[in-house]
Amino acid sequence: MNTSESFHLIPLAWSWTAMSWRPRSQPRNLVKAGALILAEVDRLDRATNRTHAETPNV
């Protein structure tokens, strides 16, 4: 599917401008999703480690 065809398939839930809708291939989207998941796991790990560091050992 080329860009002009995909432009007409913008989901109704897309909150941003139509020009910002830039779908890519499914493998590329999966790579992006994996990177976002990894970043969130890292963020949660850092938050957990920060909480444990602030808690005194009793």
PyMOL Python script that loads the backbone (N, CA, C, O; Angstrom):
from pymol import cmd

cmd.read_pdbstr("""\
ATOM      1  N   MET A   1       0.856  -1.171   0.000  1.00  0.00           N
ATOM      2  CA  MET A   1       0.000   0.000   0.000  1.00  0.00           C
ATOM      3  C   MET A   1       0.901   1.233   0.000  1.00  0.00           C
ATOM      4  O   MET A   1       1.797   1.352   0.836  1.00  0.00           O
ATOM      5  N   ASN A   2       0.668   2.129  -0.917  1.00  0.00           N
ATOM      6  CA  ASN A   2       1.493   3.333  -0.948  1.00  0.00           C
ATOM      7  C   ASN A   2       0.896   4.416  -0.047  1.00  0.00           C
ATOM      8  O   ASN A   2      -0.199   4.256   0.492  1.00  0.00           O
ATOM      9  N   THR A   3       1.621   5.502   0.105  1.00  0.00           N
ATOM     10  CA  THR A   3       1.221   6.554   1.046  1.00  0.00           C
ATOM     11  C   THR A   3      -0.103   7.185   0.675  1.00  0.00           C
ATOM     12  O   THR A   3      -0.903   7.489   1.560  1.00  0.00           O
ATOM     13  N   SER A   4      -0.360   7.393  -0.609  1.00  0.00           N
ATOM     14  CA  SER A   4      -1.618   8.026  -0.998  1.00  0.00           C
ATOM     15  C   SER A   4      -2.816   7.132  -0.691  1.00  0.00           C
ATOM     16  O   SER A   4      -3.888   7.634  -0.353  1.00  0.00           O
ATOM     17  N   GLU A   5      -2.646   5.807  -0.804  1.00  0.00           N
ATOM     18  CA  GLU A   5      -3.738   4.896  -0.464  1.00  0.00           C
ATOM     19  C   GLU A   5      -3.949   4.852   1.045  1.00  0.00           C
ATOM     20  O   GLU A   5      -5.089   4.856   1.509  1.00  0.00           O
ATOM     21  N   SER A   6      -2.883   4.809   1.800  1.00  0.00           N
ATOM     22  CA  SER A   6      -3.007   4.714   3.247  1.00  0.00           C
ATOM     23  C   SER A   6      -3.543   6.003   3.852  1.00  0.00           C
ATOM     24  O   SER A   6      -4.125   5.983   4.937  1.00  0.00           O
ATOM     25  N   PHE A   7      -3.356   7.119   3.164  1.00  0.00           N
ATOM     26  CA  PHE A   7      -3.858   8.403   3.657  1.00  0.00           C
ATOM     27  C   PHE A   7      -5.371   8.355   3.840  1.00  0.00           C
ATOM     28  O   PHE A   7      -5.910   9.003   4.736  1.00  0.00           O
ATOM     29  N   HIS A   8      -6.054   7.594   2.999  1.00  0.00           N
ATOM     30  CA  HIS A   8      -7.517   7.501   3.066  1.00  0.00           C
ATOM     31  C   HIS A   8      -7.989   6.520   4.133  1.00  0.00           C
ATOM     32  O   HIS A   8      -9.188   6.428   4.397  1.00  0.00           O
ATOM     33  N   LEU A   9      -7.078   5.795   4.741  1.00  0.00           N
ATOM     34  CA  LEU A   9      -7.440   4.801   5.746  1.00  0.00           C
ATOM     35  C   LEU A   9      -7.105   5.260   7.163  1.00  0.00           C
ATOM     36  O   LEU A   9      -6.850   4.432   8.038  1.00  0.00           O
ATOM     37  N   ILE A  10      -7.104   6.558   7.392  1.00  0.00           N
ATOM     38  CA  ILE A  10      -6.785   7.088   8.713  1.00  0.00           C
ATOM     39  C   ILE A  10      -7.883   6.670   9.693  1.00  0.00           C
ATOM     40  O   ILE A  10      -9.063   6.906   9.435  1.00  0.00           O
ATOM     41  N   PRO A  11      -7.505   6.055  10.809  1.00  0.00           N
ATOM     42  CA  PRO A  11      -8.522   5.638  11.790  1.00  0.00           C
ATOM     43  C   PRO A  11      -9.274   6.830  12.371  1.00  0.00           C
ATOM     44  O   PRO A  11      -8.716   7.915  12.535  1.00  0.00           O
ATOM     45  N   LEU A  12     -10.539   6.611  12.677  1.00  0.00           N
ATOM     46  CA  LEU A  12     -11.348   7.676  13.266  1.00  0.00           C
ATOM     47  C   LEU A  12     -10.823   8.094  14.636  1.00  0.00           C
ATOM     48  O   LEU A  12     -11.028   9.233  15.056  1.00  0.00           O
ATOM     49  N   ALA A  13     -10.148   7.185  15.334  1.00  0.00           N
ATOM     50  CA  ALA A  13      -9.619   7.493  16.662  1.00  0.00           C
ATOM     51  C   ALA A  13      -8.320   8.299  16.600  1.00  0.00           C
ATOM     52  O   ALA A  13      -7.803   8.702  17.642  1.00  0.00           O
ATOM     53  N   TRP A  14      -7.782   8.541  15.402  1.00  0.00           N
ATOM     54  CA  TRP A  14      -6.536   9.295  15.260  1.00  0.00           C
ATOM     55  C   TRP A  14      -6.811  10.745  15.639  1.00  0.00           C
ATOM     56  O   TRP A  14      -7.583  11.430  14.968  1.00  0.00           O
ATOM     57  N   SER A  15      -6.178  11.216  16.718  1.00  0.00           N
ATOM     58  CA  SER A  15      -6.464  12.539  17.278  1.00  0.00           C
ATOM     59  C   SER A  15      -5.670  13.664  16.634  1.00  0.00           C
ATOM     60  O   SER A  15      -5.978  14.836  16.848  1.00  0.00           O
ATOM     61  N   TRP A  16      -4.665  13.330  15.859  1.00  0.00           N
ATOM     62  CA  TRP A  16      -3.773  14.338  15.307  1.00  0.00           C
ATOM     63  C   TRP A  16      -4.143  14.645  13.869  1.00  0.00           C
ATOM     64  O   TRP A  16      -5.112  14.094  13.348  1.00  0.00           O
ATOM     65  N   THR A  17      -3.386  15.513  13.224  1.00  0.00           N
ATOM     66  CA  THR A  17      -3.700  15.889  11.851  1.00  0.00           C
ATOM     67  C   THR A  17      -3.500  14.703  10.914  1.00  0.00           C
ATOM     68  O   THR A  17      -2.722  13.790  11.191  1.00  0.00           O
ATOM     69  N   ALA A  18      -4.206  14.744   9.822  1.00  0.00           N
ATOM     70  CA  ALA A  18      -4.096  13.673   8.833  1.00  0.00           C
ATOM     71  C   ALA A  18      -2.681  13.591   8.263  1.00  0.00           C
ATOM     72  O   ALA A  18      -2.228  12.508   7.893  1.00  0.00           O
ATOM     73  N   MET A  19      -1.989  14.707   8.190  1.00  0.00           N
ATOM     74  CA  MET A  19      -0.627  14.714   7.651  1.00  0.00           C
ATOM     75  C   MET A  19       0.349  13.980   8.564  1.00  0.00           C
ATOM     76  O   MET A  19       1.409  13.546   8.113  1.00  0.00           O
ATOM     77  N   SER A  20       0.003  13.836   9.844  1.00  0.00           N
ATOM     78  CA  SER A  20       0.900  13.133  10.754  1.00  0.00           C
ATOM     79  C   SER A  20       0.674  11.620  10.725  1.00  0.00           C
ATOM     80  O   SER A  20       1.395  10.880  11.394  1.00  0.00           O
ATOM     81  N   TRP A  21      -0.307  11.153   9.967  1.00  0.00           N
ATOM     82  CA  TRP A  21      -0.562   9.719   9.821  1.00  0.00           C
ATOM     83  C   TRP A  21       0.415   9.174   8.782  1.00  0.00           C
ATOM     84  O   TRP A  21       0.272   9.438   7.588  1.00  0.00           O
ATOM     85  N   ARG A  22       1.405   8.413   9.241  1.00  0.00           N
ATOM     86  CA  ARG A  22       2.433   7.881   8.355  1.00  0.00           C
ATOM     87  C   ARG A  22       2.627   6.394   8.641  1.00  0.00           C
ATOM     88  O   ARG A  22       3.621   6.008   9.256  1.00  0.00           O
ATOM     89  N   PRO A  23       1.698   5.568   8.206  1.00  0.00           N
ATOM     90  CA  PRO A  23       1.848   4.136   8.461  1.00  0.00           C
ATOM     91  C   PRO A  23       3.060   3.577   7.722  1.00  0.00           C
ATOM     92  O   PRO A  23       3.425   4.053   6.647  1.00  0.00           O
ATOM     93  N   ARG A  24       3.667   2.575   8.310  1.00  0.00           N
ATOM     94  CA  ARG A  24       4.823   1.908   7.721  1.00  0.00           C
ATOM     95  C   ARG A  24       4.496   0.428   7.578  1.00  0.00           C
ATOM     96  O   ARG A  24       3.354   0.014   7.780  1.00  0.00           O
ATOM     97  N   SER A  25       5.463  -0.336   7.242  1.00  0.00           N
ATOM     98  CA  SER A  25       5.235  -1.774   7.084  1.00  0.00           C
ATOM     99  C   SER A  25       5.005  -2.407   8.456  1.00  0.00           C
ATOM    100  O   SER A  25       5.404  -1.856   9.482  1.00  0.00           O
ATOM    101  N   GLN A  26       4.366  -3.556   8.457  1.00  0.00           N
ATOM    102  CA  GLN A  26       4.082  -4.233   9.720  1.00  0.00           C
ATOM    103  C   GLN A  26       5.355  -4.578  10.487  1.00  0.00           C
ATOM    104  O   GLN A  26       5.390  -4.376  11.701  1.00  0.00           O
ATOM    105  N   PRO A  27       6.405  -5.088   9.839  1.00  0.00           N
ATOM    106  CA  PRO A  27       7.633  -5.356  10.602  1.00  0.00           C
ATOM    107  C   PRO A  27       8.207  -4.091  11.243  1.00  0.00           C
ATOM    108  O   PRO A  27       8.671  -4.133  12.382  1.00  0.00           O
ATOM    109  N   ARG A  28       8.179  -2.980  10.528  1.00  0.00           N
ATOM    110  CA  ARG A  28       8.691  -1.716  11.077  1.00  0.00           C
ATOM    111  C   ARG A  28       7.850  -1.285  12.284  1.00  0.00           C
ATOM    112  O   ARG A  28       8.398  -0.833  13.289  1.00  0.00           O
ATOM    113  N   ASN A  29       6.543  -1.421  12.192  1.00  0.00           N
ATOM    114  CA  ASN A  29       5.674  -1.066  13.309  1.00  0.00           C
ATOM    115  C   ASN A  29       5.933  -1.962  14.522  1.00  0.00           C
ATOM    116  O   ASN A  29       5.883  -1.494  15.660  1.00  0.00           O
ATOM    117  N   LEU A  30       6.210  -3.250  14.283  1.00  0.00           N
ATOM    118  CA  LEU A  30       6.503  -4.161  15.388  1.00  0.00           C
ATOM    119  C   LEU A  30       7.826  -3.809  16.063  1.00  0.00           C
ATOM    120  O   LEU A  30       7.946  -3.915  17.284  1.00  0.00           O
ATOM    121  N   VAL A  31       8.811  -3.393  15.284  1.00  0.00           N
ATOM    122  CA  VAL A  31      10.090  -2.957  15.856  1.00  0.00           C
ATOM    123  C   VAL A  31       9.864  -1.732  16.746  1.00  0.00           C
ATOM    124  O   VAL A  31      10.393  -1.660  17.855  1.00  0.00           O
ATOM    125  N   LYS A  32       9.085  -0.782  16.260  1.00  0.00           N
ATOM    126  CA  LYS A  32       8.784   0.417  17.057  1.00  0.00           C
ATOM    127  C   LYS A  32       8.042   0.045  18.332  1.00  0.00           C
ATOM    128  O   LYS A  32       8.352   0.565  19.404  1.00  0.00           O
ATOM    129  N   ALA A  33       7.062  -0.854  18.226  1.00  0.00           N
ATOM    130  CA  ALA A  33       6.298  -1.269  19.399  1.00  0.00           C
ATOM    131  C   ALA A  33       7.206  -1.943  20.421  1.00  0.00           C
ATOM    132  O   ALA A  33       7.091  -1.690  21.620  1.00  0.00           O
ATOM    133  N   GLY A  34       8.104  -2.798  19.951  1.00  0.00           N
ATOM    134  CA  GLY A  34       9.041  -3.463  20.852  1.00  0.00           C
ATOM    135  C   GLY A  34       9.940  -2.463  21.563  1.00  0.00           C
ATOM    136  O   GLY A  34      10.201  -2.599  22.758  1.00  0.00           O
ATOM    137  N   ALA A  35      10.412  -1.462  20.835  1.00  0.00           N
ATOM    138  CA  ALA A  35      11.263  -0.445  21.439  1.00  0.00           C
ATOM    139  C   ALA A  35      10.500   0.349  22.491  1.00  0.00           C
ATOM    140  O   ALA A  35      11.054   0.673  23.542  1.00  0.00           O
ATOM    141  N   LEU A  36       9.245   0.663  22.223  1.00  0.00           N
ATOM    142  CA  LEU A  36       8.434   1.398  23.203  1.00  0.00           C
ATOM    143  C   LEU A  36       8.169   0.548  24.445  1.00  0.00           C
ATOM    144  O   LEU A  36       8.182   1.068  25.560  1.00  0.00           O
ATOM    145  N   ILE A  37       7.932  -0.735  24.266  1.00  0.00           N
ATOM    146  CA  ILE A  37       7.715  -1.635  25.407  1.00  0.00           C
ATOM    147  C   ILE A  37       8.978  -1.720  26.252  1.00  0.00           C
ATOM    148  O   ILE A  37       8.914  -1.635  27.479  1.00  0.00           O
ATOM    149  N   LEU A  38      10.122  -1.886  25.605  1.00  0.00           N
ATOM    150  CA  LEU A  38      11.387  -1.955  26.330  1.00  0.00           C
ATOM    151  C   LEU A  38      11.658  -0.667  27.096  1.00  0.00           C
ATOM    152  O   LEU A  38      12.117  -0.710  28.237  1.00  0.00           O
ATOM    153  N   ALA A  39      11.383   0.466  26.485  1.00  0.00           N
ATOM    154  CA  ALA A  39      11.582   1.746  27.156  1.00  0.00           C
ATOM    155  C   ALA A  39      10.681   1.867  28.388  1.00  0.00           C
ATOM    156  O   ALA A  39      11.107   2.389  29.418  1.00  0.00           O
ATOM    157  N   GLU A  40       9.458   1.394  28.286  1.00  0.00           N
ATOM    158  CA  GLU A  40       8.543   1.460  29.428  1.00  0.00           C
ATOM    159  C   GLU A  40       8.993   0.527  30.547  1.00  0.00           C
ATOM    160  O   GLU A  40       8.914   0.892  31.720  1.00  0.00           O
ATOM    161  N   VAL A  41       9.462  -0.669  30.202  1.00  0.00           N
ATOM    162  CA  VAL A  41       9.967  -1.601  31.216  1.00  0.00           C
ATOM    163  C   VAL A  41      11.173  -0.984  31.925  1.00  0.00           C
ATOM    164  O   VAL A  41      11.280  -1.065  33.149  1.00  0.00           O
ATOM    165  N   ASP A  42      12.075  -0.374  31.170  1.00  0.00           N
ATOM    166  CA  ASP A  42      13.235   0.288  31.771  1.00  0.00           C
ATOM    167  C   ASP A  42      12.802   1.418  32.707  1.00  0.00           C
ATOM    168  O   ASP A  42      13.360   1.583  33.791  1.00  0.00           O
ATOM    169  N   ARG A  43      11.799   2.196  32.276  1.00  0.00           N
ATOM    170  CA  ARG A  43      11.305   3.300  33.106  1.00  0.00           C
ATOM    171  C   ARG A  43      10.727   2.765  34.415  1.00  0.00           C
ATOM    172  O   ARG A  43      10.979   3.319  35.485  1.00  0.00           O
ATOM    173  N   LEU A  44       9.957   1.693  34.322  1.00  0.00           N
ATOM    174  CA  LEU A  44       9.375   1.102  35.529  1.00  0.00           C
ATOM    175  C   LEU A  44      10.455   0.533  36.446  1.00  0.00           C
ATOM    176  O   LEU A  44      10.360   0.661  37.666  1.00  0.00           O
ATOM    177  N   ASP A  45      11.476  -0.093  35.870  1.00  0.00           N
ATOM    178  CA  ASP A  45      12.588  -0.611  36.669  1.00  0.00           C
ATOM    179  C   ASP A  45      13.304   0.512  37.403  1.00  0.00           C
ATOM    180  O   ASP A  45      13.615   0.381  38.587  1.00  0.00           O
ATOM    181  N   ARG A  46      13.568   1.611  36.713  1.00  0.00           N
ATOM    182  CA  ARG A  46      14.236   2.746  37.364  1.00  0.00           C
ATOM    183  C   ARG A  46      13.380   3.326  38.481  1.00  0.00           C
ATOM    184  O   ARG A  46      13.898   3.685  39.539  1.00  0.00           O
ATOM    185  N   ALA A  47      12.073   3.419  38.253  1.00  0.00           N
ATOM    186  CA  ALA A  47      11.181   3.946  39.281  1.00  0.00           C
ATOM    187  C   ALA A  47      11.167   3.023  40.496  1.00  0.00           C
ATOM    188  O   ALA A  47      11.156   3.497  41.632  1.00  0.00           O
ATOM    189  N   THR A  48      11.166   1.717  40.269  1.00  0.00           N
ATOM    190  CA  THR A  48      11.177   0.747  41.370  1.00  0.00           C
ATOM    191  C   THR A  48      12.490   0.837  42.141  1.00  0.00           C
ATOM    192  O   THR A  48      12.486   0.841  43.372  1.00  0.00           O
ATOM    193  N   ASN A  49      13.602   0.910  41.432  1.00  0.00           N
ATOM    194  CA  ASN A  49      14.906   1.015  42.085  1.00  0.00           C
ATOM    195  C   ASN A  49      15.019   2.302  42.886  1.00  0.00           C
ATOM    196  O   ASN A  49      15.611   2.310  43.966  1.00  0.00           O
ATOM    197  N   ARG A  50      14.462   3.384  42.373  1.00  0.00           N
ATOM    198  CA  ARG A  50      14.496   4.666  43.070  1.00  0.00           C
ATOM    199  C   ARG A  50      13.675   4.580  44.356  1.00  0.00           C
ATOM    200  O   ARG A  50      14.083   5.112  45.388  1.00  0.00           O
ATOM    201  N   THR A  51      12.528   3.917  44.298  1.00  0.00           N
ATOM    202  CA  THR A  51      11.678   3.765  45.471  1.00  0.00           C
ATOM    203  C   THR A  51      12.380   2.935  46.541  1.00  0.00           C
ATOM    204  O   THR A  51      12.322   3.268  47.725  1.00  0.00           O
ATOM    205  N   HIS A  52      13.043   1.855  46.128  1.00  0.00           N
ATOM    206  CA  HIS A  52      13.751   1.003  47.086  1.00  0.00           C
ATOM    207  C   HIS A  52      14.945   1.734  47.692  1.00  0.00           C
ATOM    208  O   HIS A  52      15.270   1.514  48.859  1.00  0.00           O
ATOM    209  N   ALA A  53      15.594   2.586  46.933  1.00  0.00           N
ATOM    210  CA  ALA A  53      16.756   3.322  47.440  1.00  0.00           C
ATOM    211  C   ALA A  53      16.328   4.363  48.481  1.00  0.00           C
ATOM    212  O   ALA A  53      17.089   4.685  49.394  1.00  0.00           O
ATOM    213  N   GLU A  54      15.116   4.881  48.337  1.00  0.00           N
ATOM    214  CA  GLU A  54      14.623   5.909  49.258  1.00  0.00           C
ATOM    215  C   GLU A  54      14.069   5.302  50.536  1.00  0.00           C
ATOM    216  O   GLU A  54      13.952   6.000  51.543  1.00  0.00           O
ATOM    217  N   THR A  55      13.727   4.026  50.520  1.00  0.00           N
ATOM    218  CA  THR A  55      13.150   3.354  51.691  1.00  0.00           C
ATOM    219  C   THR A  55      14.285   2.885  52.613  1.00  0.00           C
ATOM    220  O   THR A  55      15.147   2.117  52.186  1.00  0.00           O
ATOM    221  N   PRO A  56      14.291   3.338  53.862  1.00  0.00           N
ATOM    222  CA  PRO A  56      15.360   2.889  54.771  1.00  0.00           C
ATOM    223  C   PRO A  56      15.177   1.423  55.146  1.00  0.00           C
ATOM    224  O   PRO A  56      14.051   0.941  55.267  1.00  0.00           O
ATOM    225  N   ASN A  57      16.272   0.733  55.325  1.00  0.00           N
ATOM    226  CA  ASN A  57      16.212  -0.669  55.755  1.00  0.00           C
ATOM    227  C   ASN A  57      15.976  -0.698  57.252  1.00  0.00           C
ATOM    228  O   ASN A  57      16.768  -0.166  58.030  1.00  0.00           O
ATOM    229  N   VAL A  58      14.905  -1.311  57.639  1.00  0.00           N
ATOM    230  CA  VAL A  58      14.564  -1.384  59.063  1.00  0.00           C
ATOM    231  C   VAL A  58      14.738  -2.776  59.569  1.00  0.00           C
ATOM    232  O   VAL A  58      14.500  -3.038  60.748  1.00  0.00           O
TER     233      VAL A  58
END
""", "prot")
cmd.dss("prot")
cmd.show_as("cartoon", "prot")
cmd.util.cbc("prot")
cmd.orient("prot")
